[in-house]
Amino acid sequence: MQVYSQFNTKEFNKEYTELTEMKFTDMKDFMSKYWSTPEQIESTRAKMNYIFSFFEGVGVLVYRGLLNPKYVDDLMSSYIFRSWHKFGDLIVQARVY
């Protein structure tokens, strides 16, 4: 439940909402809108690191058998799927660089 208590904070939900409400069509569009000035890069990177690091940590806990995947499915699957749907292509493309 400690994982859920972090997930359920006002700060997490604010950052998550701002991140998932970004509008872009592809990597080039994303870069021009959210990654073109030092201020944008800092803000966007902070949001992405905060949210995606949390989900990565949840994945590690599930993988290591420390967190039951049923709890993740019950409590946060829609958030995880929405994040991946929104940013999955960008994440895959960023791994190339």
C-alpha distances in whole Angstrom, upper triangle without the diagonal:
4,5,5,6,9,10,10,13,16,17,15,17,20,21,19,22,25,24,24,27,29,32,34,36,36,36,39,38,34,36,39,36,34,35,38,38,37,35,34,33,31,29,28,27,25,23,23,22,19,18,19,18,14,15,17,14,12,15,16,13,14,17,17,15,12,10,11,13,13,9,11,14,12,10,12,15,18,17,17,20,22,21,23,26,27,27,27,31,31,28,30,33,32,32,35,36
4,5,5,7,9,10,11,15,15,14,16,19,19,18,21,23,23,24,27,28,32,33,36,35,34,38,37,33,35,37,35,32,33,36,36,34,32,31,30,28,26,26,25,22,21,21,19,16,16,17,16,12,14,15,12,11,15,15,12,14,17,17,16,12,11,13,15,16,12,12,16,15,13,14,17,19,17,18,21,22,21,23,26,26,26,26,30,30,27,30,32,31,30,34,35
4,5,5,6,9,11,14,14,12,14,17,17,16,19,21,20,21,24,25,29,30,32,32,31,34,33,30,31,34,32,29,30,33,33,32,30,29,28,26,24,23,22,20,18,18,17,14,13,14,12,9,10,12,9,8,11,12,10,11,15,15,14,11,9,12,12,14,10,10,13,13,10,11,14,16,14,14,18,19,18,19,22,23,22,23,26,26,23,26,29,27,27,31,31
4,5,5,6,9,12,13,11,12,15,16,14,17,20,19,19,22,24,28,29,31,31,31,34,33,30,32,34,32,29,30,34,34,33,31,29,28,27,24,24,23,21,18,19,18,15,13,15,14,11,11,14,12,10,13,15,13,13,17,17,16,14,11,12,13,13,9,9,12,11,8,9,12,14,12,13,17,17,17,19,22,22,22,23,27,26,24,27,30,28,28,32,33
4,5,5,7,10,11,10,12,15,15,15,17,20,20,20,23,25,29,31,33,33,33,36,34,31,32,35,32,29,31,34,34,32,30,29,28,26,24,24,23,20,18,19,18,15,14,16,16,12,14,16,14,13,16,17,15,17,20,20,19,16,14,16,16,17,13,13,16,14,11,12,15,17,15,16,19,20,19,22,24,24,24,25,29,28,26,29,32,30,30,34,34
4,5,6,9,9,7,10,13,12,12,15,17,17,18,21,23,26,28,30,30,30,32,31,28,29,32,29,26,27,31,30,28,26,25,25,22,20,20,19,17,15,16,15,11,11,13,12,9,11,14,12,11,15,16,14,16,19,19,19,16,14,17,17,18,14,13,16,16,12,12,15,16,14,15,18,18,17,20,22,22,21,23,26,25,23,26,29,27,27,31,31
4,6,9,9,6,8,11,11,10,12,15,15,15,18,20,23,25,27,28,27,30,29,25,27,30,27,24,26,29,29,28,26,24,24,22,20,19,19,16,14,14,14,11,9,12,12,8,9,13,11,10,14,15,14,15,18,19,19,17,14,16,15,16,13,11,13,13,9,8,12,13,10,11,15,15,14,16,19,19,19,20,24,23,21,24,27,25,26,29,30
4,7,9,7,7,10,12,11,13,15,16,16,18,21,24,27,29,30,29,32,31,27,29,31,28,26,28,31,31,30,27,26,26,24,21,21,21,18,16,17,17,14,12,15,15,12,13,16,15,14,17,19,18,18,22,23,22,19,17,18,17,17,14,13,15,14,10,10,13,14,11,14,17,16,16,19,21,20,21,23,26,26,24,27,30,28,29,33,33
4,5,5,6,9,10,11,12,14,15,16,18,20,24,27,29,30,30,32,30,27,29,30,27,25,26,30,29,28,25,24,24,22,19,19,20,17,14,16,16,13,12,15,15,12,14,17,16,16,19,21,20,21,24,25,24,22,19,21,21,21,17,16,18,17,14,13,17,16,14,16,19,18,17,21,22,21,22,24,27,26,25,28,30,28,29,33,33
4,6,5,6,9,10,10,12,14,15,16,19,22,25,28,29,29,31,29,26,27,29,25,23,25,28,27,26,23,22,23,21,18,18,19,16,14,16,17,13,13,17,17,15,16,20,19,19,22,24,23,24,27,28,28,25,23,24,24,24,20,19,21,20,16,15,18,17,15,17,20,18,18,21,23,21,22,24,27,26,25,29,30,29,30,34,33
4,5,5,6,8,10,11,12,14,15,17,21,23,27,27,26,28,27,23,25,26,23,20,22,25,24,23,20,19,19,17,14,15,16,12,10,13,14,10,10,14,14,13,15,18,17,18,21,22,22,24,26,27,27,25,23,25,24,25,21,20,22,21,17,16,19,18,15,17,20,18,17,20,22,20,20,23,26,24,23,27,28,26,27,31,30
4,5,5,6,8,10,11,12,14,16,20,22,25,25,24,27,25,22,23,25,22,19,21,24,24,23,20,19,19,17,14,14,15,12,9,11,12,8,7,11,12,9,11,14,14,14,17,19,19,20,23,24,24,22,20,21,21,21,18,16,18,18,14,13,15,15,11,13,16,15,13,17,19,17,17,19,23,21,20,24,25,23,25,28,28
4,5,5,6,8,10,10,12,14,18,20,23,24,24,27,25,21,23,25,22,19,22,25,25,24,21,20,20,19,16,15,16,14,11,13,14,11,9,13,14,12,13,17,17,16,19,21,21,22,24,26,26,24,21,22,21,21,19,16,18,17,14,12,14,13,10,13,15,13,12,16,17,16,17,19,22,21,21,24,26,24,26,29,29
4,5,5,6,9,10,11,13,16,19,22,23,23,25,23,20,22,23,20,17,20,22,22,22,19,17,18,17,13,13,15,13,10,12,14,11,10,14,16,14,16,19,19,19,22,24,24,25,27,29,29,27,25,26,25,25,22,20,21,21,17,15,18,16,13,15,18,15,14,18,19,16,17,20,23,21,21,25,26,24,26,29,29
4,5,5,6,9,10,11,15,17,20,21,20,22,21,17,19,20,17,14,17,20,19,19,16,14,15,14,10,10,11,9,6,9,10,8,7,11,13,12,13,16,17,17,19,22,22,23,25,27,28,26,24,25,24,25,22,19,21,21,18,15,17,16,12,14,16,14,12,15,17,14,14,18,20,18,18,22,23,21,23,26,25
4,6,5,6,8,10,14,16,19,19,19,22,20,17,19,21,18,15,17,21,21,21,19,16,16,16,13,11,13,11,7,9,11,9,6,9,12,11,11,14,16,15,17,20,20,21,23,25,26,24,22,23,21,22,20,17,18,18,15,12,14,12,9,10,13,10,9,12,14,12,12,15,18,16,16,20,21,20,22,25,25
4,5,5,6,9,12,15,18,19,20,22,19,16,19,20,17,15,18,21,22,22,19,17,18,17,14,12,15,14,10,11,14,12,10,13,16,15,15,18,19,19,21,23,24,24,27,29,29,28,25,26,24,24,22,19,19,20,17,14,15,13,10,12,14,11,10,14,14,12,13,16,19,18,18,22,23,22,24,27,27
4,6,5,7,10,13,17,18,18,19,17,14,16,17,14,12,15,18,18,18,16,13,14,14,11,9,12,12,8,10,13,12,11,13,16,16,16,19,21,21,22,25,26,26,28,30,31,30,27,28,26,27,25,22,23,23,20,17,18,16,13,15,16,13,12,15,15,12,13,17,18,17,18,21,22,20,23,26,25
4,6,6,9,11,14,15,15,17,15,12,14,15,13,10,13,16,17,17,15,12,13,13,10,8,10,10,7,7,11,10,9,10,14,14,14,16,18,19,20,22,24,24,26,28,29,28,26,27,24,25,24,20,21,22,19,16,17,15,11,13,14,11,9,12,12,9,9,13,15,13,14,17,18,17,19,22,22
4,5,8,10,13,14,15,17,15,12,15,17,14,12,15,19,20,21,19,16,16,17,14,11,13,14,10,10,13,13,10,12,15,15,14,17,19,19,20,23,24,24,25,28,29,28,25,26,23,24,22,19,19,20,18,15,15,12,9,11,11,8,7,10,10,7,8,12,14,13,14,17,18,18,20,23,23
4,6,10,13,15,16,17,14,12,15,16,13,12,15,18,19,21,18,15,17,18,14,12,15,15,12,13,16,16,13,15,19,18,18,20,23,22,23,26,28,27,29,32,32,31,29,29,27,27,26,23,22,23,21,18,18,15,13,14,14,11,10,13,12,9,11,15,16,15,17,20,20,20,23,25,25
4,7,10,12,12,14,11,8,12,12,9,8,12,14,16,18,16,12,14,15,13,10,13,14,11,12,15,16,14,15,18,19,19,21,23,23,24,27,28,29,30,33,34,33,30,31,28,29,28,25,25,26,23,20,20,17,15,16,16,12,11,13,13,9,10,14,14,13,15,18,18,17,21,22,22
4,7,10,11,12,9,8,11,11,9,10,13,15,17,19,18,14,16,18,16,13,16,18,15,15,18,19,17,18,21,22,21,23,26,26,26,29,31,31,32,35,36,35,33,33,30,31,30,27,26,28,26,22,22,19,17,18,17,14,13,15,13,9,11,14,14,13,16,18,18,18,21,23,22
4,6,8,9,5,5,9,9,8,9,12,14,17,19,18,15,15,18,16,13,16,18,16,15,19,20,18,18,22,23,22,23,26,27,26,29,31,31,32,35,36,36,34,34,31,32,31,28,27,29,27,24,23,20,19,19,18,15,14,14,12,9,10,13,12,11,14,16,15,15,19,20,20
4,7,8,6,7,10,11,11,12,14,16,19,22,21,18,18,21,20,16,18,21,19,17,21,23,21,20,24,25,23,24,28,28,27,30,32,32,32,35,37,37,35,35,32,33,32,29,28,30,29,25,24,21,20,20,18,15,15,15,12,10,11,12,10,10,14,15,14,15,19,19,19
4,6,5,6,9,10,11,12,13,15,18,20,21,17,17,20,19,16,17,20,19,16,20,22,20,19,22,24,22,23,26,27,26,28,31,31,31,34,35,36,34,34,31,33,32,29,28,31,29,26,24,22,21,20,18,16,15,14,12,10,10,11,8,8,11,12,10,12,15,15,16
4,5,5,6,9,10,10,10,12,16,18,18,15,14,17,17,14,15,18,17,15,17,20,19,17,20,23,21,22,25,26,25,27,30,30,30,33,35,35,33,34,31,33,33,29,29,31,30,26,25,23,21,20,19,17,15,14,14,11,10,11,8,6,10,10,8,9,12,12,12
4,5,5,6,9,10,10,10,14,17,18,15,14,18,18,15,16,20,19,17,20,23,22,21,23,26,25,25,28,30,29,31,34,34,33,36,38,38,37,38,35,37,36,32,32,35,33,29,28,27,25,24,23,21,19,18,17,15,13,15,12,10,13,14,11,12,15,15,14
4,5,5,6,8,9,10,14,17,17,14,14,17,17,14,16,19,18,17,20,22,21,20,24,26,25,25,29,30,29,31,34,34,34,37,39,39,37,38,35,36,35,32,32,34,32,28,27,25,23,23,22,19,18,18,16,13,13,15,13,11,14,16,13,14,18,18,17
4,6,5,6,7,9,12,15,15,11,11,14,14,10,12,15,14,13,16,18,17,17,20,22,21,22,25,26,26,28,31,31,31,34,36,35,33,34,32,33,32,29,29,31,29,25,25,23,20,20,19,17,15,15,15,11,10,13,11,9,12,14,12,12,16,16,16
4,6,5,4,6,10,12,13,10,9,13,13,10,12,15,15,14,16,19,19,18,21,23,23,23,26,28,27,29,32,32,32,35,37,37,35,36,34,36,35,31,32,34,32,28,27,26,23,22,22,20,17,18,18,14,13,15,13,10,13,15,12,11,15,15,14
4,6,6,5,9,12,13,10,11,14,14,12,14,17,17,16,19,22,21,21,24,26,26,26,29,31,31,32,35,36,36,38,40,40,38,40,37,39,38,34,34,36,34,30,30,28,25,25,25,22,20,21,20,17,15,18,16,13,16,18,16,15,19,19,17
4,6,7,9,12,12,8,10,13,12,10,13,16,15,15,18,20,19,20,23,24,24,25,28,29,29,32,34,34,35,38,39,39,37,38,35,37,36,32,32,34,32,28,28,26,23,23,23,20,18,19,19,15,14,18,16,14,17,19,17,16,20,21,19
4,6,8,10,9,5,7,10,9,7,9,12,11,11,14,16,16,17,19,21,21,22,25,26,27,29,31,32,32,35,36,36,34,35,33,35,33,30,30,32,29,26,26,24,21,21,22,19,16,18,18,14,13,16,16,13,15,18,16,15,18,19,18
4,6,8,8,5,5,8,9,7,9,12,12,12,14,17,17,17,19,22,22,22,25,27,27,28,31,32,32,34,37,36,34,36,34,36,35,31,32,34,31,28,28,26,23,23,23,21,18,19,20,16,14,17,16,12,14,17,15,13,16,17,15
4,7,8,6,7,10,11,10,12,15,16,16,18,20,21,21,23,25,26,26,29,31,31,32,35,36,36,38,40,40,38,40,38,40,38,35,36,37,35,31,31,30,27,26,27,24,22,23,23,19,18,20,19,16,18,20,17,16,19,19,17
4,5,5,6,9,10,10,12,14,15,16,18,20,21,22,23,26,27,27,29,31,32,33,35,37,37,39,41,40,39,41,39,41,39,36,37,39,36,32,33,31,28,28,29,26,24,25,25,22,20,23,22,18,20,23,20,18,21,22,19
4,6,5,6,9,10,10,12,14,15,16,18,20,21,21,24,26,26,27,30,30,31,34,35,36,37,40,38,37,40,38,40,38,35,36,38,35,32,33,31,28,28,29,27,24,25,26,23,21,23,23,19,20,23,21,18,21,22,19
4,5,5,6,8,10,11,12,14,15,17,19,20,21,23,25,25,27,29,30,31,33,35,35,37,39,37,36,39,37,39,37,33,35,36,33,30,31,30,26,27,28,26,23,24,26,22,20,23,23,20,21,24,22,20,23,24,21
4,5,5,6,8,10,11,12,14,15,17,18,19,21,22,23,25,27,28,29,31,33,33,35,37,36,35,37,35,36,35,31,32,34,31,28,28,27,23,24,25,22,19,21,22,18,17,20,20,17,18,21,19,17,20,22,20
4,6,5,6,8,10,10,12,14,15,16,17,19,21,21,23,25,26,27,29,31,31,33,35,34,33,35,33,35,33,30,32,33,30,27,28,27,23,23,24,22,19,20,21,18,16,19,18,15,15,19,17,14,17,19,16
4,6,5,6,9,10,10,12,14,15,16,18,20,20,22,24,25,26,28,30,31,32,34,33,32,34,33,35,33,29,31,33,30,26,28,27,23,23,25,23,19,21,23,20,17,20,21,17,17,21,20,17,19,21,19
4,6,5,6,9,10,11,13,14,15,17,19,20,21,23,24,26,27,29,30,32,33,32,30,33,31,33,31,27,29,30,27,24,25,24,21,21,23,20,17,20,21,18,16,19,20,17,17,21,20,18,20,23,20
4,5,5,6,8,10,11,12,14,15,17,18,20,21,22,24,26,27,28,30,32,30,29,31,29,31,29,25,27,28,25,22,23,22,18,18,20,17,14,16,17,14,12,16,16,13,14,17,17,14,17,19,18
4,5,5,6,8,10,10,11,14,15,15,17,20,20,21,23,25,26,27,29,28,27,29,28,30,28,25,26,28,25,22,23,22,19,18,20,18,15,16,18,15,13,15,16,13,12,16,16,13,15,18,16
4,6,5,6,9,10,10,12,14,15,16,18,20,21,22,24,25,27,29,27,26,28,27,29,27,24,26,27,24,21,22,22,18,18,20,19,15,17,20,17,15,17,19,16,15,19,19,16,18,21,19
4,6,5,6,8,10,11,13,14,15,17,18,20,21,23,24,26,27,26,24,26,25,26,24,21,23,24,21,18,19,18,15,15,17,15,12,15,17,14,12,15,17,15,14,18,18,16,18,21,20
4,5,5,6,8,10,11,11,14,15,16,18,20,21,22,24,25,24,23,25,23,25,23,20,21,23,20,17,18,17,14,13,15,14,10,12,14,12,10,12,14,12,10,14,15,13,15,18,17
4,6,5,5,8,10,10,11,14,15,16,18,20,20,22,24,22,21,24,22,25,23,20,22,24,21,18,19,19,15,14,17,16,13,14,17,15,13,14,16,14,12,15,16,14,15,18,17
4,6,6,6,9,10,11,13,15,16,17,19,20,21,23,21,20,22,21,23,21,18,20,22,18,16,17,18,14,14,17,16,13,15,18,16,14,16,19,16,15,18,20,17,18,22,21
4,6,5,7,9,10,11,13,15,16,17,19,20,22,20,18,20,19,20,18,15,17,18,16,12,14,14,10,10,13,12,9,11,14,13,12,13,16,15,13,17,18,16,18,21,21
4,5,5,6,8,10,10,12,14,15,16,18,20,19,17,19,17,20,18,15,17,19,16,13,14,14,11,9,12,12,8,10,13,12,10,11,14,13,10,13,16,14,14,18,18
4,5,5,6,9,10,10,12,14,15,16,18,17,16,19,17,20,18,15,18,20,17,15,16,17,14,12,15,15,12,13,17,16,14,14,17,16,13,16,18,15,15,19,19
4,5,5,6,9,10,11,13,14,15,17,15,14,16,15,17,15,12,15,17,14,12,13,15,12,10,14,15,12,13,17,16,15,16,19,18,15,18,21,19,19,22,23
4,5,5,6,9,10,11,12,14,15,14,12,14,13,15,13,10,12,15,12,9,10,12,9,7,11,12,9,10,14,14,13,13,17,16,13,16,19,17,17,21,22
4,5,5,6,9,10,10,12,14,14,13,15,13,16,15,12,15,17,16,13,13,15,13,10,13,15,12,12,15,16,14,13,16,16,13,15,18,16,15,19,20
4,5,5,6,9,10,11,12,11,10,13,13,16,14,12,15,17,15,13,14,17,14,12,16,17,15,15,19,19,17,17,20,20,16,18,21,19,18,22,23
4,5,5,6,9,10,11,9,8,10,9,12,11,8,11,13,12,10,11,14,12,10,14,16,14,14,18,19,17,17,21,20,18,19,23,21,20,24,25
4,5,5,6,9,10,10,9,10,9,12,12,9,11,14,14,12,12,15,13,10,13,16,14,13,17,18,17,15,19,19,16,17,21,20,18,22,23
4,5,5,6,9,8,9,11,11,15,14,12,15,17,17,15,15,18,17,14,17,19,17,16,20,21,19,18,21,21,18,19,22,21,19,22,24
4,5,5,6,5,5,8,9,12,12,10,13,16,15,14,15,18,17,15,18,20,19,18,22,23,22,21,24,24,21,22,26,24,23,26,27
4,5,5,6,5,6,6,10,10,8,11,14,14,13,13,17,16,14,16,19,18,17,21,22,21,20,23,24,21,22,25,25,23,26,28
4,5,8,8,9,9,13,13,12,14,17,17,16,16,19,19,16,18,21,19,18,21,23,22,20,23,24,20,21,24,24,21,24,26
4,6,8,10,11,14,15,14,16,19,19,18,18,22,21,19,21,24,22,21,25,27,25,23,26,27,23,24,27,26,24,27,29
4,6,7,9,12,12,12,15,17,17,17,18,21,21,19,21,24,23,22,26,28,26,25,28,29,25,26,30,29,27,30,32
4,7,9,12,11,12,15,16,16,16,17,21,20,18,21,24,23,23,26,28,26,25,29,29,26,27,30,29,27,31,32
4,6,9,8,8,11,12,12,13,14,17,17,15,18,21,20,20,23,25,24,23,27,27,24,26,29,28,27,30,32
4,5,6,7,9,10,11,12,13,17,17,16,18,21,21,20,23,25,25,24,27,28,26,27,30,30,28,32,34
4,5,5,6,9,10,10,10,14,14,13,14,17,18,17,20,22,22,20,24,25,23,24,27,27,26,29,31
4,5,5,6,8,10,10,13,15,14,15,18,19,19,21,23,24,22,26,27,25,26,30,30,29,32,34
4,5,5,6,8,9,12,13,13,15,17,18,19,21,23,23,23,26,27,25,27,30,30,29,32,34
4,6,5,5,6,10,10,9,11,14,14,15,17,19,19,19,23,24,21,23,26,26,25,29,30
4,6,6,5,8,10,9,10,13,14,14,16,18,19,19,22,24,22,23,26,27,26,29,31
4,6,7,9,11,11,13,15,16,17,18,21,22,21,25,26,25,26,30,30,29,33,35
4,6,8,9,10,12,14,15,16,18,19,20,21,24,25,24,26,29,28,28,32,33
4,6,5,6,9,10,11,13,14,16,17,17,21,21,20,22,25,25,25,28,30
4,5,5,6,8,10,10,12,14,15,15,18,20,18,20,23,23,23,27,28
4,5,5,6,8,10,10,12,14,14,18,19,18,20,23,23,24,27,29
4,6,5,6,9,10,11,12,13,16,17,16,19,21,21,22,25,26
4,5,5,6,9,10,10,11,14,15,14,16,19,19,19,22,24
4,5,5,6,8,10,9,13,14,14,15,18,19,19,22,24
4,6,5,6,9,10,12,14,14,16,18,19,20,22,24
4,5,5,6,7,11,11,11,13,15,15,17,20,21
4,5,5,5,8,9,9,10,13,14,15,17,19
4,6,6,8,10,11,12,14,15,17,19,20
4,6,8,8,10,12,13,14,16,18,19
4,6,5,6,9,10,10,12,15,16
4,5,5,6,9,10,11,13,15
4,5,5,6,9,10,11,13
4,5,5,6,9,10,11
4,5,5,6,9,10
4,6,5,7,10
4,5,5,7
4,5,5
4,5
4
